[in-house]
């Protein structure tokens, strides 16, 4: 390891070659990031040159050493990327931005290395390849594919241009996300009293007061952090207040609304789309949608479009009926004749309460975080035979974070995960799972996996146990599903263990699958516990909760189809001569799909981080595609008994355990005994009889 006096005590370098070490988050500082990455990249480059000089025709002399070098980079940069997301202070932002170009350049250098590509090709063509197990053969095949997708076969000039575009795209994605975060964090509304907060829950009003107090202010502070925004948009009686927050929310990072025009993502979107299109054509693809699908289950953009249009056709009658009922509800409450976007969530809640007699306020007391976690861990043990225990003495990055170790029934270590549940300042919005470490077997033994589970739930009031909305329960189970996919792998090769190299339109299967248990009668009875009485959710509320799953399903499906078609066509139909046409494309999709269009000044696309900064470009359809898989998979549990351990073990061994070592479609067939069917999803959403 290259070292110097400045790096002698760098906590990131301390774990670079320690496969079992966890990041010392209490010791890691932003100033450690760049020197540590510089040292590891320089050392790796020297080792790769020596590797090539020594001869690299076998798994042991090529794949294993390269996997070790890749792990070293991940151990150093992984904590940096993670801390940038959960604590995006100016210091961490600067550190991340300094590291990212170096990491991207290194990745492209390796991805376009013809000596490395030729070494992998020799391994593929050798007799040694045939003796490898499934995971190792899959790793070789995936690597050769990825070399081609990195432009290794291009001539010198186009290969250099491809690399230049990759560097550009990496930097632009970061800027896009930063602009959204900056606009989200910069905006707030200070209210002198609670008179405009009527309709909101006592906890939400108290949270607004606490936010003001934390800033040394009196009154009530509303922000665009999702718990604050959601509390207003769904519950505040003051229509003008709802409109004010909706306007701020839907114009983030744009030339519209109350935000800094310097944070406008419009030019960035145009540049990103142009760069993706140019890269696609350099590789011989007609457009970026075709390139994106090279690593997915769906075989063509036309297949995806037909799938989405079929869903829209099936959902539209239900959605039209739902919208009509919303309008009736608004009129009954003295609301407007024509609903605006800031009215839809509000009257949806009113209609939900009127038709189902259910509300967040009625449900939240039954879902203390401690009870939900206990239920989640019991489910994991019942279905998959793994036990979760709090891991004491593990360094954390915030006092809200808890670390848990997973064990097999026989006591064998499975892995570790961190849970960071609450929204806070400088934390990126949304919820996600990131891999902290992959499972792999190396000369020193077995390296167990590590996962980060991150949410933005409503923080508890001081002295109060945190209570989750049912939506937050779903989110927790969703991210836990991703975590289990990563942690319960049986594969010993990092490149295809856990979530690595799983087809992107199948990677949501385990996460969406876990959400189903949050509606299951037997499980919800076991998981829920009233904060005051300790009683489980009553039968009457449970039945309403199950009915609530289908409430608004038509409109929700059309909304997801709208986002997915917009994403697909934006990338498939890009024409350099005509430019990005972002808003034009979105409006055309809305004309085709949406029943209620937002105002002209709405700039949803400018904060659509999933496709411009989050890995879902020409792949947002994956959520609905994987939902077909998850609904069908869960029906196997419904047929056998929801908590059937044998079915759980089969799901673990076929879906969760095998990672990217086999084709996602084949893994599904191994579990279900047939190809996936659409009918279970339509039954789940109450759309089977629609058309």
C-alpha positions in Angstrom: 0.0 0.0 0.0 1.4 3.4 -1.0 1.5 5.5 2.2 2.9 8.7 3.6 2.9 10.5 6.9 -0.4 12.3 6.1 -2.1 8.9 5.5 -0.5 7.0 8.3 -3.6 7.5 10.5 -6.3 7.8 7.8 -9.3 5.8 9.0 -10.3 5.0 5.5 -7.0 3.5 4.6 -7.2 1.5 7.8 -10.0 -0.6 6.3 -8.7 -0.8 2.7 -7.1 -4.2 3.2 -9.1 -5.3 6.3 -12.0 -7.4 5.0 -13.8 -7.7 8.3 -13.3 -4.1 9.5 -16.2 -1.7 9.6 -15.8 2.0 8.8 -15.0 4.1 11.9 -17.6 6.7 11.2 -16.8 8.6 14.3 -13.3 9.1 13.1 -13.8 9.7 9.4 -13.6 13.3 8.3 -14.2 14.8 4.9 -10.5 15.7 4.6 -9.6 12.0 4.7 -11.5 11.1 1.5 -9.3 12.4 -1.3 -5.9 11.3 0.1 -7.2 7.8 0.8 -8.7 7.4 -2.6 -5.5 8.8 -4.3 -3.4 6.2 -2.4 -5.6 3.2 -3.2 -6.0 4.1 -6.9 -2.3 4.6 -7.3 -1.5 1.3 -5.6 -4.2 -0.5 -7.6 -2.8 0.8 -10.9 0.7 -0.5 -10.0 -0.7 -3.9 -9.0 -2.7 -4.2 -12.2 0.3 -3.5 -14.3 2.2 -6.2 -12.4 -0.7 -8.6 -12.8 -0.7 -8.1 -16.6 3.0 -8.6 -16.7 2.8 -11.9 -14.7 0.3 -13.4 -17.1 -3.4 -13.6 -16.4 -5.2 -16.5 -18.1 -7.0 -18.2 -15.1 -9.6 -17.4 -12.6 -7.0 -17.5 -9.8 -4.5 -15.2 -11.6 -7.0 -12.7 -13.1 -10.4 -12.6 -11.5 -9.5 -13.1 -7.8 -6.8 -10.4 -7.7 -9.0 -8.0 -9.6 -11.9 -8.6 -7.3 -9.6 -7.8 -4.3 -8.5 -4.6 -5.9 -12.1 -3.6 -6.6 -13.0 -4.3 -3.0 -10.2 -2.0 -1.8 -11.6 0.9 -3.8 -15.1 0.2 -2.5 -14.0 0.0 1.1 -12.4 3.5 0.8 -15.0 5.3 -1.4 -18.1 3.5 -0.2 -18.1 5.3 3.2 -17.4 8.6 1.4 -20.4 8.2 -0.9 -22.6 7.1 2.0 -21.6 10.0 4.2 -22.2 12.4 1.3 -25.8 11.1 1.1 -26.7 11.1 4.8 -24.7 14.2 5.8 -24.4 16.4 2.7 -22.6 19.3 4.4 -20.4 21.6 2.3 -17.4 19.7 3.6 -18.7 16.3 2.6 -20.0 17.7 -0.7 -16.6 19.1 -1.6 -14.9 15.8 -0.6 -17.3 13.7 -2.7 -17.0 16.0 -5.7 -13.2 15.9 -5.5 -13.2 12.1 -5.4 -15.8 11.4 -8.1 -13.9 12.4 -11.2 -10.9 10.3 -10.1 -13.1 7.3 -9.4 -14.9 7.7 -12.8 -11.6 8.1 -14.6 -10.2 5.0 -12.9 -13.3 3.0 -13.8 -13.2 4.0 -17.4 -9.4 3.3 -17.6 -10.1 -0.2 -16.5 -13.3 -0.6 -18.5 -11.4 0.4 -21.7 -8.3 -1.5 -21.0 -7.7 -3.8 -24.0 -5.0 -5.9 -22.1 -7.5 -6.6 -19.4 -10.3 -7.2 -21.8 -8.1 -9.6 -23.8 -7.2 -11.4 -20.6 -10.8 -11.9 -19.7 -11.5 -13.1 -23.2 -8.7 -15.6 -23.0 -10.2 -16.9 -19.8 -13.6 -17.2 -21.5 -12.1 -19.1 -24.4 -10.0 -21.4 -22.2 -10.8 -24.9 -20.9 -10.5 -23.3 -17.4 -13.8 -21.5 -18.1 -15.7 -24.8 -18.3 -14.6 -26.0 -14.9 -15.8 -22.8 -13.2 -19.1 -22.8 -11.2 -22.1 -20.9 -12.3 -21.3 -17.7 -10.4 -17.8 -17.5 -11.8 -18.9 -18.2 -15.3 -21.5 -15.5 -15.0 -18.9 -13.1 -13.7 -16.7 -13.7 -16.8 -19.7 -13.2 -19.1 -20.8 -10.0 -17.3 -17.3 -8.6 -17.4 -16.9 -9.1 -21.1 -20.3 -7.5 -21.7 -19.4 -4.5 -19.6 -16.1 -4.0 -21.4 -18.0 -3.7 -24.6 -20.5 -1.3 -23.0 -17.5 0.8 -21.8 -16.3 1.2 -25.4 -13.3 -1.1 -25.3 -13.7 -2.2 -28.9 -13.9 1.4 -30.2 -11.1 3.0 -32.2 -8.8 5.4 -30.3 -10.7 8.7 -31.0 -14.2 7.4 -30.3 -13.0 5.5 -27.3 -11.5 8.7 -25.9 -14.7 10.6 -26.6 -16.7 7.9 -24.8 -14.5 8.3 -21.8 -14.8 12.1 -21.9 -18.6 11.7 -22.0 -18.6 9.3 -19.0 -16.6 11.8 -17.0 -19.0 14.6 -18.0 -22.1 12.5 -17.1 -20.8 11.6 -13.7 -20.2 15.2 -12.8 -23.6 16.3 -14.2 -25.5 13.7 -12.3 -24.0 14.9 -9.0 -24.8 18.5 -9.8 -28.4 17.6 -10.7 -28.8 15.9 -7.3 -27.1 18.8 -5.5 -29.4 21.4 -7.1 -32.5 19.4 -6.0 -31.2 19.0 -2.5 -30.1 22.7 -2.2 -33.6 23.9 -3.3 -35.3 21.5 -1.0 -33.1 22.6 2.0 -33.2 26.4 1.2 -36.9 26.9 1.1 -39.0 27.3 4.2 -42.1 29.1 5.4 -42.3 30.7 8.8 -45.7 31.0 10.4 -46.3 33.1 13.5 -49.1 30.9 14.8 -50.9 27.7 14.0 -54.0 29.2 12.5 -53.1 28.1 9.0 -52.3 24.5 10.1 -55.9 23.4 10.8 -56.5 19.9 9.6 -53.0 18.7 10.3 -52.4 16.2 13.1 -51.2 17.4 16.6 -47.9 15.6 16.0 -47.4 17.3 12.6 -48.1 20.7 14.2 -45.8 20.0 17.1 -43.1 18.9 14.6 -43.5 22.3 12.8 -43.0 24.1 16.1 -40.0 21.9 17.0 -38.4 22.8 13.6 -38.8 26.5 14.4 -37.4 26.0 17.9 -34.4 24.1 16.6 -33.6 27.2 14.5 -34.0 29.5 17.5 -37.3 30.9 16.1 -40.8 31.2 17.5 -43.9 30.0 15.7 -44.0 27.2 13.1 -41.6 26.3 10.4 -42.7 24.4 7.2 -40.1 23.0 4.9 -39.8 20.8 1.8 -38.4 17.8 3.7 -41.0 15.2 2.8 -42.6 14.7 6.2 -43.3 18.4 6.5 -44.4 18.8 2.9 -46.6 15.7 3.1 -48.3 16.8 6.3 -49.4 20.0 4.6 -50.3 18.8 1.1 -52.5 16.0 2.5 -54.1 17.5 5.6 -54.0 21.3 5.8 -57.4 22.8 5.3 -55.8 26.1 4.0 -55.9 25.7 0.2 -53.6 28.6 -0.3 -51.0 27.1 2.0 -51.2 23.8 0.1 -50.8 25.6 -3.2 -47.8 27.5 -1.8 -46.0 24.3 -0.7 -46.9 22.5 -3.9 -45.5 25.4 -6.0 -42.2 25.3 -4.1 -42.1 21.5 -4.3 -42.9 21.1 -8.0 -40.6 23.9 -9.2 -37.4 22.8 -7.4 -34.2 23.2 -9.4 -36.0 25.0 -12.2 -36.5 28.5 -13.7 -39.9 28.6 -12.2 -41.1 29.2 -8.6 -39.4 30.7 -5.6 -35.9 29.1 -6.1 -32.5 30.3 -7.0 -32.4 30.4 -10.8 -28.7 29.4 -10.6 -29.9 25.9 -9.5 -32.0 25.4 -12.6 -31.5 21.8 -13.8 -32.9 22.6 -17.3 -29.6 23.0 -19.1 -28.2 20.0 -17.2 -31.0 17.8 -18.4 -30.3 18.8 -22.0 -26.6 18.1 -21.7 -27.2 14.7 -20.0 -29.6 13.5 -22.6 -27.3 14.6 -25.4 -24.3 12.8 -23.8 -26.2 9.6 -23.3 -27.4 9.6 -26.8 -23.9 10.2 -28.2 -22.5 7.4 -26.1 -25.2 5.0 -27.3 -24.5 5.8 -30.9 -20.8 5.3 -30.4 -21.5 1.8 -29.2 -23.8 1.1 -32.1 -27.2 1.5 -30.4 -29.9 3.6 -32.0 -30.6 5.4 -28.7 -30.0 5.3 -25.0 -33.2 3.3 -24.3 -31.7 0.4 -26.3 -28.4 0.7 -24.5 -30.1 0.8 -21.1 -32.0 -2.4 -21.9 -28.8 -4.3 -22.7 -28.6 -5.2 -19.0 -32.3 -5.7 -18.2 -35.0 -8.4 -18.5 -37.1 -6.5 -21.1 -35.8 -7.2 -24.6 -36.7 -3.9 -26.4 -38.1 -0.4 -25.9 -41.2 -1.5 -27.9 -41.8 -4.3 -25.4 -41.6 -1.8 -22.5 -43.9 0.6 -24.2 -46.5 -2.1 -25.0 -46.3 -3.2 -21.3 -46.9 0.3 -20.1 -49.7 1.1 -22.5 -51.5 -2.2 -21.6 -51.3 -1.1 -17.9 -52.7 2.3 -18.8 -55.6 0.8 -20.7 -56.5 -1.5 -17.8 -56.2 1.2 -15.2 -58.0 4.1 -17.0 -61.6 3.1 -16.3 -60.8 2.7 -12.6 -58.9 6.0 -12.6 -61.8 7.9 -14.2 -64.2 6.6 -11.6 -61.8 7.5 -8.8 -61.4 11.0 -10.1 -65.1 11.5 -10.4 -65.5 10.4 -6.7 -62.8 12.9 -5.8 -64.6 15.7 -7.5 -67.9 14.7 -5.7 -66.0 14.7 -2.4 -64.6 18.1 -3.0 -68.0 19.6 -3.8 -69.5 17.9 -0.7 -66.8 19.7 1.4 -67.4 23.0 -0.3 -64.2 22.7 -2.4 -63.5 23.9 -5.9 -65.4 22.6 -9.0 -62.1 22.0 -10.8 -59.4 20.2 -8.8 -55.9 21.4 -8.9 -52.8 19.2 -8.1 -52.6 20.6 -4.6 -56.2 19.5 -4.0 -55.8 15.8 -5.0 -53.9 14.6 -2.0 -56.1 16.6 0.4 -59.5 15.3 -1.0 -58.0 11.8 -1.4 -57.6 11.8 2.3 -61.1 13.1 2.8 -62.5 10.5 0.5 -60.4 7.8 2.1 -61.8 8.7 5.5 -65.4 8.9 4.2 -65.3 5.6 2.2 -63.0 3.5 4.3 -63.2 5.3 7.7 -59.4 5.2 7.9 -56.7 7.8 8.3 -53.1 8.2 9.2 -54.1 9.6 12.6 -56.1 6.4 13.3 -53.3 4.0 12.2 -50.1 5.6 13.5 -50.7 4.7 17.2 -50.6 1.0 16.2 -47.2 1.2 14.5 -44.5 2.3 17.0 -41.2 1.8 15.4 -40.1 -0.7 18.0 -43.2 -2.9 17.3 -42.7 -2.7 13.5 -39.0 -3.7 13.8 -40.0 -6.6 16.1 -42.5 -7.7 13.5 -40.0 -7.4 10.6 -37.4 -9.4 12.5 -39.9 -12.0 13.4 -40.9 -12.3 9.8 -37.2 -12.7 8.7 -36.7 -15.5 11.2 -40.0 -17.3 10.3 -39.5 -17.2 6.6 -35.7 -17.2 6.1 -34.4 -18.6 9.4 -32.2 -15.6 10.2 -32.1 -13.7 13.5 -31.4 -10.0 14.0 -29.6 -8.6 17.1 -28.5 -5.1 17.9 -24.7 -4.8 17.3 -23.1 -3.0 20.2 -19.9 -1.1 19.8 -20.3 -0.5 16.1 -19.4 3.1 15.1 -22.3 5.1 13.7 -22.5 8.4 11.8 -25.5 9.8 13.8 -27.2 9.1 17.1 -30.4 8.0 15.3 -28.5 5.1 13.6 -28.7 1.5 14.9 -26.6 -1.4 13.7 -27.9 -5.0 13.6 -26.1 -8.3 13.0 -27.8 -11.2 11.2 -27.3 -14.8 12.2 -28.4 -18.1 10.8 -30.3 -20.5 13.1 -27.1 -22.3 13.9 -25.4 -19.1 15.0 -23.3 -18.6 11.8 -22.8 -14.9 10.9 -24.8 -13.7 7.9 -24.0 -10.0 7.8 -24.7 -6.6 9.3 -27.0 -3.7 8.5 -27.4 -0.2 9.7 -30.8 1.5 10.0 -31.0 5.3 9.7 -34.7 6.0 9.8 -35.4 9.8 10.2 -35.4 12.9 8.1 -32.9 15.6 9.1 -31.1 18.6 7.8 -28.4 17.9 5.1 -29.7 14.4 4.5 -30.8 13.5 1.0 -34.5 12.9 0.6 -36.2 9.6 -0.1 -35.3 6.1 1.1 -32.7 3.7 -0.1 -30.5 0.7 0.5 -26.8 0.9 -0.3 -24.3 -2.0 -0.1 -21.6 -1.3 2.4 -19.7 -4.5 1.7 -20.4 -7.5 -0.6 -20.2 -11.2 0.3 -17.1 -12.8 -1.1 -14.7 -15.6 -0.4 -11.0 -14.8 -0.5 -7.8 -16.3 0.7 -8.4 -15.2 4.2 -11.9 -16.7 4.5 -15.4 -15.5 4.0 -16.3 -11.8 3.9 -19.8 -11.2 5.1 -22.0 -8.5 3.6 -23.0 -5.1 5.0 -26.0 -2.9 4.1 -27.2 0.6 4.8 -31.0 1.1 5.1 -31.9 4.7 5.1 -35.2 6.5 5.4 -36.7 9.9 5.9 -39.5 9.2 8.3 -41.0 11.8 10.6 -38.7 12.2 13.5 -40.2 11.5 17.0 -41.0 14.4 19.2 -38.7 14.7 22.3 -39.6 12.1 24.9 -42.0 10.3 22.6 -41.6 6.9 20.9 -41.5 7.2 17.1 -44.8 6.3 15.4 -44.9 5.4 11.7 -47.6 6.0 9.2 -48.5 2.9 7.3 -46.8 4.4 4.3 -43.6 4.6 6.3 -44.1 1.0 7.4 -44.3 0.0 3.7 -41.1 2.0 3.0 -39.2 0.3 5.8 -40.2 -3.1 4.5 -39.4 -2.1 1.0 -35.8 -1.1 1.9 -35.5 -4.2 4.1 -36.3 -6.3 1.1 -33.4 -4.8 -0.8 -31.3 -5.3 2.3 -32.2 -9.0 2.5 -31.5 -9.5 -1.2 -28.0 -8.2 -0.5 -27.5 -9.9 2.9 -28.9 -13.4 2.3 -26.9 -14.2 -0.8 -25.1 -17.5 -1.0 -22.8 -16.4 -3.7 -19.1 -16.1 -2.9 -18.1 -13.9 -5.8 -18.6 -10.2 -5.2 -19.5 -9.3 -8.8 -22.6 -11.4 -8.7 -23.5 -11.7 -5.0 -26.3 -9.9 -3.4 -27.8 -7.2 -5.7 -24.7 -7.0 -7.9 -25.4 -7.6 -11.6 -29.1 -8.4 -11.0 -31.2 -7.1 -13.9 -32.3 -3.6 -13.0 -36.0 -4.4 -13.9 -35.9 -7.3 -11.5 -33.9 -5.7 -8.6 -37.2 -4.3 -7.1 -38.7 -7.8 -6.8 -37.5 -8.6 -3.3 -38.3 -5.0 -2.0 -41.9 -4.8 -3.5 -42.5 -8.4 -2.4 -41.9 -7.5 1.3 -44.5 -4.7 1.1 -47.2 -7.4 0.7 -46.8 -8.6 4.3 -47.8 -5.1 5.5 -51.4 -5.9 4.3 -51.6 -9.5 5.4 -54.0 -10.1 8.2 -52.0 -12.7 10.2 -48.8 -10.7 10.0 -50.2 -7.2 10.7 -51.9 -8.7 13.8 -48.5 -9.8 15.0 -46.7 -6.6 14.1 -49.1 -3.9 15.3 -49.2 -2.7 18.9 -51.1 0.3 20.1 -48.7 2.7 21.8 -50.9 3.1 24.9 -52.9 -0.1 25.2 -50.6 -2.6 23.5 -53.5 -4.0 21.5 -53.0 -5.2 17.9 -54.8 -3.4 15.1 -58.5 -4.2 15.5 -60.3 -6.3 12.8 -62.3 -3.4 11.7 -59.3 -1.2 11.0 -57.4 -4.1 9.5 -60.2 -4.8 7.0 -60.1 -1.1 6.1 -56.3 -1.2 5.7 -56.6 -4.1 3.3 -59.3 -2.2 1.3 -57.1 0.9 1.4 -54.5 -0.9 -0.7 -56.8 -0.7 -3.7 -57.9 2.9 -2.9 -56.7 5.2 -5.7 -55.0 2.3 -7.5 -56.2 3.4 -10.9 -54.8 6.9 -10.6 -51.6 5.7 -9.0 -51.0 3.3 -11.8 -51.6 6.0 -14.4 -49.1 8.2 -12.6 -46.4 5.5 -12.6 -47.1 4.8 -16.3 -46.8 8.5 -17.0 -43.4 8.7 -15.4 -42.2 5.5 -17.1 -43.4 6.5 -20.6 -41.9 9.9 -20.2 -38.5 8.4 -19.2 -38.6 5.8 -22.0 -39.6 8.2 -24.8 -37.2 11.0 -23.6 -34.3 8.6 -24.1 -35.7 6.5 -27.1 -36.8 9.5 -29.2 -34.0 11.9 -28.5 -32.9 13.7 -31.7 -29.8 15.9 -31.5 -31.2 18.2 -34.2 -34.3 18.9 -32.1 -32.7 19.1 -28.7 -33.9 17.6 -25.4 -37.6 18.6 -25.6 -38.0 17.6 -22.0 -41.2 19.5 -21.2 -42.6 18.9 -24.7 -42.2 15.1 -24.2 -43.7 15.2 -20.7 -46.7 17.2 -21.9 -47.3 14.8 -24.8 -47.3 11.8 -22.4 -49.6 13.6 -20.1 -52.0 14.3 -23.0 -52.0 10.5 -23.6 -52.1 9.2 -20.1 -53.0 11.7 -17.4 -56.6 12.5 -16.4 -55.6 15.8 -14.6 -52.7 17.8 -15.9 -50.6 20.0 -13.6 -50.1 23.8 -14.3 -47.9 24.9 -17.2 -45.2 26.0 -14.7 -44.9 22.6 -13.0 -41.3 21.4 -13.5 -41.5 17.8 -12.2 -38.7 16.7 -14.5 -36.2 19.1 -13.0 -36.2 17.1 -9.7 -36.7 13.6 -11.3 -33.4 12.4 -9.8 -34.3 8.7 -10.4 -33.6 9.1 -14.2 -31.1 12.0 -14.2 -29.0 11.1 -11.2 -30.1 7.8 -9.8 -29.5 4.9 -12.2 -33.1 4.6 -13.6 -32.5 6.3 -16.9 -34.7 4.5 -19.5 -35.5 2.2 -16.7 -38.1 3.8 -14.5 -40.6 1.2 -15.9 -38.7 -1.3 -13.7 -40.9 -0.5 -10.7 -44.1 -1.6 -12.5 -42.2 -4.5 -14.2 -40.9 -5.8 -10.9 -44.3 -5.3 -9.3 -45.7 -7.9 -11.7 -43.0 -10.3 -10.4 -43.5 -9.4 -6.8 -47.3 -9.8 -6.9 -47.0 -13.1 -8.6 -44.3 -14.3 -6.2 -46.5 -13.4 -3.2 -49.4 -15.4 -4.5 -47.2 -18.5 -4.0 -47.2 -17.5 -0.3 -51.0 -16.9 -0.3 -51.5 -20.3 -1.8 -49.3 -22.1 0.8 -50.0 -19.9 3.8 -48.5 -16.4 4.1 -46.0 -17.3 6.8 -45.2 -20.7 5.3 -41.5 -21.4 6.2 -41.0 -23.9 3.3 -42.1 -21.3 0.7 -40.0 -18.7 2.5 -36.9 -21.0 2.2 -37.6 -21.7 -1.5 -37.9 -17.9 -2.1 -34.6 -17.4 -0.3 -32.8 -20.1 -2.2 -34.1 -19.2 -5.6 -34.5 -15.4 -5.6 -32.5 -13.9 -2.6 -29.6 -16.3 -2.5 -28.4 -16.3 -6.1 -27.9 -12.6 -6.8 -26.8 -11.9 -10.4 -25.3 -15.4 -10.9 -28.2 -16.4 -13.1 -30.8 -14.9 -15.5 -33.5 -13.1 -13.5 -36.2 -14.7 -15.5 -34.8 -18.1 -14.9 -34.6 -17.5 -11.1 -38.3 -16.5 -11.1 -39.2 -19.7 -13.0 -37.1 -21.7 -10.5 -39.3 -20.2 -7.7 -42.7 -20.2 -9.4 -42.4 -23.0 -11.8 -43.5 -20.8 -14.7 -43.1 -17.4 -16.3 -44.5 -14.4 -14.5 -48.2 -13.5 -15.1 -49.8 -10.1 -15.0 -53.1 -11.3 -13.4 -51.8 -11.3 -9.7 -50.9 -7.6 -9.9 -54.2 -6.7 -11.5 -56.0 -8.7 -8.7 -53.9 -6.9 -6.1 -54.8 -3.5 -7.4 -58.4 -4.3 -8.2 -57.8 -3.8 -11.9 -58.5 -7.3 -13.2 -62.0 -6.5 -14.5 -60.9 -3.2 -16.0 -60.2 -2.7 -19.7 
